Amino acid sequence: MEWKNQTIVVEFFLKGLSGYPRIEILFFVIILIMYVFILLGNGTLILISIVDPHLHKPMYFFLGNLSFLDICFTTTSLPQTLVSFLSERKLISFTFCALQMSLGLALGTTECVLLGMMAFDRYVTICNPLRYPIIMSKNSYVPMATGSWFAGFVNSAIQTGFVEQLPFCRNNVINHFSCEILAVMKLACADISGIEFIMLVSTILFTLMPLLLIVISYSLIIFSILNINSSEGRSKAFSTCSAHLTVVIIFYGTILFMYMKPKSKEILNDLDATDKLISMFYGVIAPILNPLIYSLRNKDVKKAVRYLLNRKFISK
């Protein structure tokens, strides 16, 4: 085959915003500040879910997993992206690129499934409160969270395993900030239709099916809330799931906008840069907003934060 006579790629060039040094410096500062807030905000949620006994419930167990996911997801790409903003040598080895691609896909898939599990938890809380302790016992919610992680890493292992076997021998320029699987696949000098079909099946199973579970759960929740007679009861019921619903809208809204909008083959450079910045929004904005949303909309989290701060001040 023709590609056998060409040089095999051993490293990639991450294009990002190269050619715009002033914009890179601006985004370095913005993304660095956001990354610090992600670590502090999500780290605080993990800490209070562990130390505060009032938060030893399924909902906050899932929330702790979500916060840990957000920290890990952003850490797989942001530190390397920050370094590339300040470096003229924007190269990444094939091995590190594969690792970054694998972890990013695994954690992203896990978050999709986990949000579906959290929606089911909210459904049981609102629609079947008397049986909630039985249905959402520790023997249920721990395997649900574990299964989310397992599904994420199995999906990642299958997809990245196929991508790593592809021959990369022509172009080594990844038109992205990091090794995103779709951007890497475009560089292969082989037929990728089979892998694209696997990715389609994976998207249906691990992205759209959890979304379907979320839609069904919230349809039943809304129907149940509307049947509550008092406005105070409806308001209280909705407040128990408003934070999760907001997180779902931000997370899935960004995914749907990124991957399901029509692609034109005559893409202008400005539009291409916009796509990459939207990807950055997906990778940074959702994790930074999650702690804020749960802190502002959840009384138990507010109390736990005050409790943690009071303990620190008293100990001093």
N, C-alpha and C positions, 0 to 999 in steps of 0.2 A: 504493500500500500504506500501511497505517496508520503504520508506523514512519517513513515519509518526513517526516511532520509533527512528528517529535520531534527533540530535540537530539542530534546525533551525538557520541558519547563520544570525547574526545581525551586523557583521562587516567583512571587507575583508582585506587581507594582499596584499599590492602592491609589487610584487617581484622586478620589475625594474631591477637594476643592483646589487641587494643585493648579498653579497659574494665577491664583488670587491670594497672595500672601497676607494682605491686610484683612481680608475676610477670614482667613484661617486664624489669625491672632484674635480677632473678635470672637469667633466661635470657640476658640480654646478657652477664653475667659468664661464665656457663658456656660459651656459644657462642664468645665471644672467646677464652677459654683453649683450647678445642678447635681453633679455627681456627689459632691460633699453633702448636699441636702438629702439625696437619695440614701446615702449611707447612714446619716443621722436619723432621718425620719423613719425609715424601715427598721433600722437597728433598735430604735426606741420602742417600736411596736412589738418586735420580737422579745425585748427585755421585759416589758410590762406583761406580756402574755405568759411569761414564765414566772415572774416574781409575785404577781398579784393573784391570790387564790380566787378572787371573784371572776377572773377571766379564764379559769380552767373549764371552759365549755367548748363544745364542738366548733361553734362559730369562730372563736378566737384561736382555736387550734389551726383551723383553715387559714385564718388571717395571718398567723405567724408563719405558716408555710408560704403564703403569698408574698409576704415581706421578704423572706429568705430568697424566694425565687427572683424577686425584683433586684435584690442586691447581686445575686449570682449572674443574672442575665446581663445587667449593665456592666459588670466587671469583666465579662468575657470579651467585651469590645471597646468600652470607653477608655480605659488606660492606654491601650494601643493606639486608639484614635487620637487621643490627646498628644501622645508622643509624635505621631505623624504630622500633626498640625505644626509642630515646631521644627521638624526635621526635613531636610532636603532629600534624604534617602528614605523613601516611603516603600521599602521592600518588606515582604513578609515571606518566610519560608513555606514550602508546600506543607510540611508537617504541622507547623503552627497554624497555618490557614485551615487545614483539615480539622484540627482540634477546636479552633474557634467556631468553625461552621457546625461541627457536631454538637458542641455544648450549647450554642445559640439555638439550634433547632430543637434540641432536647428540652431546654428550659421553656422555650416558647410553646411547645406542644403541651408540656406539663401544666403551664398556666391556663391554657384553653380548657383542658380537662378539669383542672381544679376549680375554675370558675363555674363549671357545670355542677360539680359536687356541692359548691357553696349555694348555688341556686336551689338545689334539692333540699339542702338544710333549711333555707328560708321558707321553702314550700311547706315542709313539715311543721315548722314553727308557727306559721299563720293558719294553715288549713287543718292541722291535726295536733294541736298543742298538748292534749291530754296524753297522747301516745309518744310525744317527742322524746322523753327520757328512755323509752324502750327502743324506738326506731333508731335514734341517734345516740346509742350507747357507745362506750369506748371500743367495744368489739366491732362497731360499724364504722365510726368516723376515722379511726386510725387506718384500717385497710383501704378506705376510700381515698385518703390522702396518699398512702403508699402506692396504691394502684395508679394514681395520677402520675407520680414520679416514674413508675415502671413503664407506663404507656409512653411517656415522653422519651425515655432513653431507648426503648425498643424501636420506636418510630425513627429516631435519629440514627441509630445503628444501621437500620435497613437502608435509609435514604443516602446517608453519607458513605456507607459501604459501597454502594453502586457508583456514586460520584467519584470516589477515590480511585476506582478502577478505570476511569476514563483517561484516554491519552490527551495530554495538554502539550501541544507542540507548535502552535502558531503564535498566538498573541498571549502575553502574560499580564496585560493591563486590566485590572478589575475596576470597572467604573462604579466604585462604591467606596464608603468609608471603611468597610470591614469585609471579611469573607462571607458574604451572604450567599446562600446555596444557589439561588437562581442566577446571580451575577457570575459565579464561578462556572456553572454549567455552560453558559454561553461561550466560554473560551475553549471548550473541548472540540477536538478535531475528529469527532465520531458522531454517529447517530444517537441522539438523546431522547428519541420518541418513547422508547420503552421506559426510561426513567421518569419522563414527564407523565406517563400513565400511572406509574407507581405513586408519584407525588399527588396526582389527582385523587386516587383512591385514599391516600393518606389524609389529604385535606378534607375529604368527605367524612372519614372516620373520626379524626382527632380535632377538627376545627368546626365543621358544620354540624356534626352530631351533638357535641356539647352545646353549641348554639341553639339547636333544636330543643334540647333538654331545658335550657334557660328560658326559651320562649314559652314552652308548655308550662313550666313551673310558674312563671310570672303571669301567664294567662289565668291559671287557676288561683293564684294569689289575688290578682285584681278582682276576679269574680267573687272570691271569698270576702274581700274587704268591702266591696259594694253591698254585700248582704248584711254588713254590720249596721245596726240601727243608729247608734250615736255617732256624731261627727268626731267626738273626742276619741272614741274607740277606733274609728277609721284612721284618724291621724296617727294614733299610737301604733297601729298595725303597720301602716305604710312606713313609719320612721324606722322600724326594725329591719327593713330591707332596702331602704333608699340608698344607703351608702354602697351596698353591693351592686345595685342596679346602675348607679352612676359609674362605678368602676368598669362594669361590663360594657356600657355604652362607649366609654372612652377607648377601651381595649379593642373591642370588636369593630367599632366604627373606624378606627385607624387602619386595622387589617383590611377591612372590606374596601376602603378607599384606595389603599396601596395596591392590592393584588387583583381587584376585580374591576377596576376602571379600564375602559378600552385603551389599548396601546396603539399608537400610530407609528408607522415605520419612518415617517418623516418628522422625527422628534427634533425640536430645536434645542440648542445648548442650554438656554435658560430654563426650558421645561425639564430637561434632564437634571439640572441642578436642583430644581424644585422637587423632583422625585426623591433625590438623595436626602434633601432636608426633611421631607415628610418621613422618610425612613428614620432619620435621627429623632424626629418627634415621637415616632412609635417606640424607639428604644429608650428615650429619656423622659418624656413628659408623663407617660402613664405611671412609671415607677415613682416619680416625684409627687404626683397628685394623689396616689393611693393613700399614703399616711395622712395627708391633709384632709381628704374626704372622710376617712374613718374617724379622724380626731374631731372634726367639726360636726359630724352628723351622728356620733355615737356617744351617749352619756356615759356608758361604762368605761370607754376608752379615755374620756376626759377626766373622770374620777381617778382612773389608774395612773394617768400622767401626773395629776396633782399629788396623788399618794406617793409616787416615786420621787417627785421633787421635794416633798415635805420630809421624806426619809433622809434625803441627801443633806438638806439644810439642818435637820435635827442632829444627824451624825456629826456634822461639823461643829 
